């Protein structure tokens, strides 16, 4: 009976160790992915700003299907992207959005 209890305790210890190791690996992988995505955002931001400058002079002709779609989208602010705070990047500027 004592041997079974000892084996159970050892198995529990090994399971806890495995869970901790797996959690650490997943957390590290998530952190790496967040850093890569944040870097991608930093690279893309100047490109988006340049594209906005270049296309900002274009206007839609009133009454066309494209103009109606743009008007409908402008009327639905809840569908527009909103900046959100992320716990990972606390005080850093970020470009994560909710949809």
Secondary structure, 3 states (H helix, E strand, C coil): CHHHHHHHHHHHHHHHHHHHHHHHHHHHHHHHHHHHHHHHHHHHHHHHHHHHHHHCCCCCCCCCHHHHHHHHHHCCHHHCCEECCCCCCCCCCCCCEEC
